[in-house]
Amino acid sequence: MKILHVTADLDRRKGGPTAACLGMAELMARRGHQVRIITTDRGYEPEDGSQKKSFEVEALPGNWPAFFGTSWAMRRRLAEVIREVDVVHLHSLYLFHDWVTGYYCRRFAMPYIVRPHGTLDPFIRRRHRWRKGIVEKMFQDAVLRGAAGLHYTARDEWRLAQPHALSHRGCIIPIGIDLRQFENLPPPEALRSRYPMVGDRKVVLFLGRLSFKKGVDIAIKAFAEATRDRDDSFLLIAGPDDGIRAQAEALVHRYGLDQRCLFTGMVSGEDKRLVLSGSAVFVLPSQSENFGISVVEAAACAIPVVISDRVNLWRDFHDARACLTAPPEAGPFAVHLRSLLGDPREAARLGRCGAALVRQRFNWDALGAEYERMYTMAVRDKALPELIDG
């Protein structure tokens, strides 16, 4: 098959969305398909030539207004390319590339699959509602109705999206990771060498964008409460600023955690491996999370994870007894943190169960047949199956 992915950008600072798109492309290319990604050059940093890609990336110039992901060069290129492929995978909603991709796919009778990337979750959908309402009338509703179906990465994402998806057709297939990236991790001491401030204390890790929805404030408050009577723990906040770092730093100061908390900024590659290798607990109290790739990465390293029940993959981990979950509130998260910091045996058990689950369900090689089946159905039937609750 000839598979085309279209996305607004491949900015690695945005974490999961970029990793997912690249991972899906690499997966299908390894299985012998011809894969191409068309995107804009916003935030795109091509990898060096040391590793030749098995798929093609076209990063085209962007135009004003940037917030809409506008790129007239992309529009012209899609008019040429869409007729040459078998199926299109369209990532996210409410942006320029949705309008032009949906238009040309319908014009040329090309089947396409929409990955909403959590934008139909009520928590996200109601933000900037007036602006999104205009976009829906202009083109977004037509894009959803014309799709072969939607690609969800977790069952909870599908359930939350149903009132606004405008389609009952789709597939639920998670995102994977390359397990090889998390083999032969640096020793825990490497983290202490990089950040001497940590000392010999147990590290509670928040890894992700510092975004309004990620619950960074909840993580800080929960850590402060859980460690009020102990000084053997340290909070490491790793991720790029997405608009709230100043508020988070002020909260750290307010709770008197200046000597027990560190903001690292974005970490990737070997820096991310180093941060994961030296952490004792991972925490993600998101208000909304359509998947949660950082949860999978932490679990792959056998780190016990504490996540909110708004992280849409929480049921998979809960059913495997591989996490602790709570509503996105400081009190319940503090209880779980206190428990794991005081019970190394239970923490180790959770870590083992998480690592086993990732190997079984969340690595790309285990997902290849599911993705291939989704694309095949879209090409053959021009429609994905109806999703049924239960």
N, C-alpha and C positions, 0 to 999 in steps of 0.2 A: 504493500500500500504506500501511497504518497500522502504523508500527513503534514499538515500545516498548523503550527501554533501561532496565534496572534495575541500579543499582550502589549500593554501601554509602555512598559519599560522592563529592563532586566537589572535594576538597581539592587545590588547585593545588600545594601544597607537596609532594605525592606525585608530581609530575611526569608521567611517561608514562601511567599508567592514566587519569588525569583528561583529559589531552590527547587520548588515543585515543578515549575515549567521546564527548567533545565533537566531535572531528573526524569520527567516523563519523556522528553525528547531523546535523552541518552538511552533510556530503557528500550524504546521502540527501535532506535537505530541499531542497538546491539542485537535485536531480534530480526534484523535484516530488512527493515523498512526504510524508505527514503523520508527523512524528516527535515523540516525547515522551520525556523522561527523568524517571524517578522515583528519588529518592535521599533521603538525610537532610540535615539542615542542618549536620552536623558539618564544620567547616572550609570551608563553602560561602560564597563571597563573590560575590554577583551583580555582573555587569558594570554599569557605569553606563548610562544610557539613550541614550548617543550612538550606539550601534549596536544596532538592533533585531534580536533573534534570530529566525531563521526556524524555530525549533522551540521547544517549551515545556519548561521545567524546573520540576518540583515538588520542592522541598526540604522534607521533612517533619521534624517534631521527633523527636529521638532520645530513647531511654530507657536506663535502666540494665539490663544492663551494657554500657558503651560499647564494650568490646573486641570484643563480638559483633555490633556494628552494629545493636543492637536499636532498633526503631521500631514501636510498635503503630499509630501513625497511618499508617505505610507499609502495614502489613498490611491495615488497613481500606480504604485507597485502592486497593491492588492488587486486592482482591476486587471493586471496582467497575470498574476500568479494563481489566483483562485481557480481559474479555468484549467490549470495544469495539475491539480491535486485530486485526491479521492475523498478526503474528509478534512474538515477544519475544526480545530479545538480553540475556542474563544475564551479568554481569561478575564474575569471580573466584569463589572457592569458600569453604566452611567458615564462612559468615556468615549472619546472620538473614535477609537478603534472599533468599538462595538457598533457604532452607527455605520461606518463604511464596510466593515466585514459582513455584518448582517445584510446590508443592502446588496452587496455583490454576490453573496452566497444565494440569496433568494433570486436574484436576477439570473444567475447561471445555473439554478437548480442544484446547487452544491450542498450536500448534507453538512450540518455543523452542530457541534456540541458546545453548550455554554457551561463554563465553570463559574458560578456566582461568587465564589471566594468569600462567603459569609455576608455579602451585601444585602441579602434578603432576610437576615436575622432582624427581628423587630428593633433590637437595641441599636443596630447600625442603620437600619432603613429609615428610622425617624429623624436621624440627624440631617440637617439641611433639607428637610422634607419639601419645602416649597420649590427648591431648585431641582430636586430629584423628580418631583411631580411634573415639572415642565419637560424634563428629559424623557420621562416615561411616555408622555403624550407625543413628543416629537419622534422618538424612534425606539426607546428601550422596550416598550411592551410588544412592539412588532418583532423585535429581535428574539424575545423569549417565545412568542407564539410560533415563530417560524423555525425554531430549532428542532433538530431530531430529538432532543431531550437535554436534560441538565446533568452535569457531573457533580455529584456531592462527594465529599471526602469523609463524611461521618453520618450516621443515621440521624443524630440529633440535628445536624445542619439541615437535612432534608425536612424533618418535622417542622422546624422553625420557619423554613422557607415556604412551605406549602400554601399558606394563604395568599402569597403574592407571586408565586412562581409562574402562573399562567400556563402550566403544563404539568401533567401527571406522569410524564415519561422521564426516565433517567436511569442512572446507575450510581451506586454508592461504592466507591473504590477509594481506599485511603491513599495518602502520600507515603512514599517510602524514603529510606535513607540508604546510603552506601555504607554498609557495615565496615568495610575496609578502612574508612576514615577514622574509626574509633578503636582500631586495634593498636597494640603496642603503645599505649598512652604514656606520656611522661610520668615520672614518679611524682607523688603528691608534693614532695619537697620542692619541685620546680616552681609551683605556684608561690610558695613562700619566698623563694629566691627572687621571683619577679616582683612580688608585692610584700616586702618585708614587714609592712604594717600588720599583716595578717598574723604573723607569729605562729604559734603552735595551736591556735584556736580552730575549732570546727567551723567550716565555711558553709553558710546557708547561701545558696546561689539563686539569684534572679537573672535569667538570661533571655533577653528579648528587647524589642524597641521600647523606648520610654514613651509610651503612648497613653492617651486618656483611657483606653479600654483595657490595658494590660494589668491594672491593679497594683502598680508600683507603690502607691500610697498604702494600700492594704498590707503589702509585704513588709513595709517599714514599720507600720503600727503593730503588726502581729509579731515581728521579731522583737521589738521593744518590750512588748508584754511578755512574751515567752521567755526572755532572758533577763528579766528585771532583777532576779536574784542570783544571776550567774554571770561570770565574765569569761567563759571558756568558748564563746561563739562569736562569729564575725559574719556580717552581712556583705556580700559582694554583689553589686548591681552592674551587670555587664550588658551593654547594648547601646546603639546609637540614640541620640536625642531626637524624639519626634514631637517636641513641643512642651514637655513637662519637667525637664531635668531641673530647672531652677526651683520649681515648687517642691520637687522631691528632695533636693538638697536642703531647702528650708525646713522641711519636715524632719529630716535627719537631725538637723541642729536643734529643733524644738524638743525632740525626744532625747537629746544628750548622747547621740550615737556617733559623734564626729570621730572618735577614736576607735569605733568598732564597725565602721561602714566605709566602703570605698566604691566610687564610680569609675569604671575602667574605660568607658566609651565602647565603641564597637569592637568586637573580637571576632576573628574568623581564622580559618586554617589552623596553623599550629597554636596560635593564641587561644582559640576556642578549645582545642584539645587540652591545653595546659589548664585552663580554668575548670573544665569538667573533671580532669583527673584529680584535682585537689579539693573537690567539694564533697561535703558530707550529706547535704540535703538540697534538693531542688524545689523551688516554690514558684507557682504561677497562679495568682488569684484573679484571673481575667474576668471582666464583666461580660465579655463576648469573645469567643475564639472559635473560628470555624473549623480549625484542626488543632494546631499546636505542635509544630515540628520540633521546637526546642524540648518539649516533653519527651518525644521519641528519642532525641539525641541524648538527653540526660539518662533515660532508662537504658539505652544501649550501653552506657558506661557503668551500669549497675548502681546508679545513684537513686536512692528512694525519692519518689516524687510526691509532692503535696499540691493538688490542683483544685481549682474551683469546679463546681458542677455546671459551669458555663463554658468550659473547655470541651468541645463537642466530642472528643474521643474518650472522655472520662469513663463512659460505660465499658469500653473495651478493657481499660485498665482495672476498673472496679471488679468486673466479672472474673478477671484473672487474678484477683487479690494482689494487684501490683501497684497500688497507689493508696493514698488517703485523700478523701475528697471532702469539701465543705462548700457552703455558699460563699460568695466573695465578700466576706466580712472578716474583720481583724480578729474578733474573739475566737471563732472556731478554728481559724488558721493558727492562732497562737497555741491552742490546745494541742493540735497535731504537731507543731514544731517542738513544743516542750516534750511531747511523748517520744518523738524520734531522737531528739538530742540526748534524752536520758535512757534510751533503750537501744543500744547498739545491735543487739541480736535481732530485734524486730526491723530495725533499719536495714540490716543486711538481708533479711528475708525478702523485704519489699524490693530491694535492689535486684536480687536474683530473679524474682518473678517478673520484674519489668524487663530485664535483659532477655529472658526467655520469650516473653511476648513479642518483643521487637524482632527477634530472629524469626519467629513464626509468622508474624502478620505485617510487620512494617518495614521490611527490607524490599528494595526494588525487585530483586530476582524472584521473590515470592509473589509479586503482583503482576508480572509480565503477561500471563495468560488472561487475567481479568481485563487489563487495558486493551489487549489485542481483540478480545471478544467484543468489547464496547465499540471499538472502531469498525470492526467487521459488520456488526449489526447496523450501524449508522450508514455504512456504504451500501449494504445489501438491501436493507428494508427502509432506508430513509427515516427510520424512527427507532428510538430506544424502547425497551419494554416499559409497561406501566409499573410504577412502584406502588406496592400495597403495604399498609401498616400491619405489623404483626410479627 
